Amino acid sequence: MSLSLARCVEAVARLLDGCGPLEPVRLCMSEGDVQAEVCASGPAASMSMARLAAVTSSEAAGRTDDRDDGVITADLEDDVVLVAAVDAPVRGAATGLRATSTAAGAGLLRTLAPWTATLDQKLLSGAQLWVEDDGQGFTVRLLATAACSDDLESVAAAAGAGLGRVRTWRTGSGLDGRGSLPCGQSVHLGVVRLA
């Protein structure tokens, strides 16, 4: 993953820079693709999707005049594929004044890129980096898989590399954890046991 995920994170940061203001966006990034969900409805969602379409020189497929639920598929730089759609606003998100911004999201991604570049590509193959903007703050999650119970600790250690104050705990499906980047951004970790 490392360099591939880092390139994806950097490509998405540049995409957000080019879009201008968007409604809160939930991102799921992996080695070669990113799923972006605009967490809004009505005209605000339509405006955000229009900005994404314009910056990627694409059109939302499946969109009708009275709906904002089209899907954008576009090739970004560095062989990264974007799939963007509209989703309901984040549950529990406060309405009214927004404390986050698209520019702050792009800045966070640039902060995450060097960390993702150091992650072990072999142990974390297929991992996903989630960055969720709920309008009041950002949540960062790295999700990975372990082939069996014996691999949980090594995969969790690889996922927590470069993070400070890492704590992990067992769950019914594997391990969860939390650590923080040197900038103070909290990162949630999840390792799911496949067998």
C-alpha positions in Angstrom: 0.0 0.0 0.0 2.3 2.7 1.3 3.3 4.6 -1.8 0.2 3.6 -3.7 -2.1 4.7 -0.9 0.0 7.9 -0.4 -0.4 8.7 -4.1 -4.1 8.2 -3.8 -4.3 10.5 -0.8 -2.3 13.2 -2.5 -4.4 12.9 -5.7 -7.6 13.4 -3.6 -6.1 16.4 -1.8 -5.4 18.0 -5.2 -9.0 17.1 -6.3 -10.4 18.8 -3.2 -8.2 21.9 -3.8 -9.6 22.2 -7.3 -13.3 21.8 -6.3 -13.7 24.8 -4.1 -16.2 24.5 -1.3 -18.1 21.3 -1.0 -20.6 20.0 1.5 -19.0 17.5 4.0 -17.5 14.5 2.2 -16.9 11.0 3.4 -13.8 9.4 1.7 -12.8 5.8 1.4 -9.3 5.5 -0.2 -7.4 2.4 -1.1 -4.4 1.7 -3.4 -6.0 2.7 -6.6 -9.4 4.1 -6.0 -11.4 6.6 -3.9 -15.1 6.6 -3.1 -16.4 10.0 -2.2 -19.8 10.5 -0.7 -21.2 14.0 -0.5 -23.1 14.0 2.8 -25.9 16.4 1.9 -29.2 16.7 0.1 -31.1 19.0 -2.2 -29.5 22.0 -3.9 -26.4 21.8 -1.7 -25.7 18.2 -2.8 -26.3 19.1 -6.4 -23.9 22.0 -6.2 -21.2 19.8 -4.7 -21.7 17.1 -7.3 -21.6 19.8 -10.1 -18.2 21.0 -8.7 -16.8 17.5 -8.6 -18.0 16.9 -12.1 -16.5 20.1 -13.4 -13.1 19.6 -11.8 -12.9 16.0 -13.2 -14.4 16.9 -16.6 -17.1 14.3 -16.1 -20.9 14.1 -15.8 -23.0 12.4 -13.1 -24.6 9.3 -14.6 -28.2 8.4 -13.6 -29.1 12.0 -12.5 -32.5 13.3 -13.2 -33.7 16.9 -13.0 -35.4 16.5 -9.7 -32.8 14.3 -8.0 -29.2 14.9 -6.8 -28.2 11.2 -6.7 -26.2 10.8 -9.8 -22.8 9.0 -9.7 -19.6 10.4 -11.0 -16.8 8.0 -12.2 -13.6 9.7 -13.3 -9.9 8.9 -13.7 -7.7 11.1 -11.6 -4.0 11.4 -11.9 -1.6 8.6 -10.8 -4.1 6.0 -12.1 -6.6 6.7 -9.2 -10.2 6.1 -10.0 -12.9 8.3 -8.4 -16.5 7.2 -7.8 -18.6 9.9 -6.2 -22.2 10.0 -5.2 -24.6 11.6 -2.7 -25.4 10.1 0.6 -27.5 11.3 3.5 -26.0 13.8 5.9 -23.9 12.2 8.6 -26.0 11.0 11.5 -25.6 13.2 14.5 -24.0 16.0 12.5 -24.9 19.4 13.9 -26.9 21.6 11.6 -26.0 25.2 11.1 -22.5 26.6 11.3 -19.9 24.3 9.9 -16.5 24.1 11.6 -14.8 22.2 8.8 -14.1 23.1 5.2 -13.1 21.4 2.0 -9.7 23.3 2.2 -9.2 21.9 5.7 -10.0 18.4 4.4 -7.4 18.8 1.7 -4.9 19.9 4.3 -5.6 16.9 6.5 -5.0 14.6 3.5 -1.7 16.3 2.9 -0.8 15.6 6.5 -1.9 12.0 6.2 0.1 11.3 3.0 3.6 11.0 4.5 2.3 8.7 7.2 0.5 6.5 4.6 3.8 6.3 2.6 5.5 4.6 5.5 2.9 1.9 6.0 4.0 -1.7 5.3 2.6 -2.6 1.8 2.9 -6.3 2.4 1.1 -6.6 5.8 -1.5 -3.9 4.9 -2.4 -5.0 1.4 -5.9 -4.0 0.6 -6.2 -1.6 3.6 -8.7 1.3 3.4 -8.2 4.8 4.7 -11.5 6.5 5.7 -11.6 10.2 6.2 -15.1 11.5 7.3 -16.1 15.1 7.6 -19.2 15.5 9.8 -19.2 19.3 9.5 -17.8 19.7 13.0 -14.5 17.7 12.7 -12.7 14.9 10.8 -12.6 11.3 11.7 -9.7 9.2 10.3 -9.8 5.4 10.2 -7.4 2.8 8.8 -9.1 -0.6 8.2 -7.1 -3.7 7.4 -7.5 -7.4 7.4 -5.6 -10.3 9.0 -5.6 -13.8 7.5 -6.0 -15.4 10.9 -5.9 -14.7 14.7 -2.1 -15.3 14.8 -1.6 -12.3 12.4 -3.8 -9.8 14.3 -1.0 -8.3 16.4 1.5 -7.9 13.5 -1.1 -6.3 11.3 -2.2 -4.0 14.1 1.4 -3.0 14.7 1.9 -2.3 11.0 -1.3 -0.2 11.0 -0.1 1.8 14.0 3.4 2.4 12.6 4.2 6.1 12.8 1.4 6.8 15.3 1.9 7.8 18.9 0.1 6.6 22.0 -1.3 3.5 20.2 -3.7 1.4 22.2 -5.4 -1.7 20.8 -8.1 -4.0 22.2 -9.6 -7.2 21.1 -13.1 -7.3 19.6 -15.3 -10.2 18.4 -14.0 -9.7 14.8 -10.4 -8.8 15.4 -8.7 -5.7 17.0 -9.7 -2.1 17.3 -7.3 0.6 18.3 -6.5 4.3 18.4 -3.3 6.3 18.0 -2.4 9.8 17.0 -0.2 11.5 14.3 2.5 13.9 15.4 0.2 16.8 14.5 -2.3 15.5 17.1 -4.9 14.1 14.7 -6.4 10.9 16.1 -6.5 7.8 13.9 -8.8 4.9 14.6 -7.5 1.5 13.7 -9.5 -1.6 12.8 -8.1 -5.1 12.0 -10.7 -7.7 10.9 -9.8 -11.4 11.2 -10.7 -13.2 7.9 -10.5 -16.8 9.3 
